[in-house]
Amino acid sequence: MLGAFVLNVEHFAAAKEYLSQFDPKHPLCVSALGPRTENAGAFRAVLPKIASAIASFSVHNVDLLSVDQLEMLLPADVDLGLLRDARSLFGELRIFWEAPAEMAEHTIALLAEQNSETDSIPFGYKLRTGGVTADAFPTSAQLATALVIPADYQVPIKFTAGLHHPLRQWKYGFRQRLCHHTMRRVPFRWQRHHRTRNHAGAGPGQLCPRQCWSGH
């Protein structure tokens, strides 16, 4: 149930001093968190830096750590060319691209189109289901759309924020999302992640449950 530790790329250097607390049988598995970018130009410019940081961090001690995946917010003006650039830079690294609920259908279709061009690990879609402002919470209709469309396009999906609530009150919880999946009969698996302070305001070591549709 416990998966990768979500670690901001900017904190890779600081994390190295804690590797002595791990061993080859219990390595540090990381889900790298990329920075927020304002537009396609900034996004394209930062991708090589992220790829370089991940490569450098991954080989720092191959016995004690591994970077299993990347998650990063897409700019609103993302296009197929940007996704192709990302694919060429990151190769077989699993990536979940985040986009707002109102952009879900467009983003998932774009990811599906890029996925169809390669036999590599498919790009996935990440939906944020809570936050500190009202607009961070998708409606039930938006959430349903975000579940149905990836199933139709065979695009992996994961969720972030609010999953520690068993029922929807202020955020979407495990039980509500489980019901959505059950009604859709979409196969799913659970991932639980740690979260760092800079990730959606969580404290160090706070558990961040994630859900990821496996597609199998």
Secondary structure, DSSP 4 states (H G I P E B T S, - for coil): -EEEEEEEGGGHHHHGGGGGG-BTTB-EEEEEEPPP-SSHHHHHHHHHHHHHHHHHHHTT-TTTEEEEEEEEEPPTT--HHHHHHHHHHHTT-EEEEE--GGGHHHHHHHHHHHHTT-SSPPPEEEEE---SSGGGS--HHHHHHHHHHHHHHT--EEEESSTT-SS-SSS--HHHHHHHHHHHT---EEEEEEE-TTTTTPPTTEEEEEEEE---
